[in-house]
């Protein structure tokens, strides 16, 4: 059941990343989406959607890898940078 919920949580960012890629492609070829009034705005929103979707999925994968201790050593470090030294 947990894996199904996790899959459903990942579907939305993947869809938004795909929509962002489509909007960027359409902006490059000059096809304007009716909801947006400027090509540059369409490209910018598409780029943001793509970056947010990819970073969410990447962060989720890193979180799962950290939980199962399969991530690289540099990601498993748990140092506290805010402690006073001395």
ABEGO torsion letter per residue (X at the ends): XAAAAAAAAAAAAAAAAAAAAAAAAAAAAGBBBAABABAAAAAAAAAAAAAAAAAAAAAAAAAAAAAAGABBAAAABBBBAABBBX
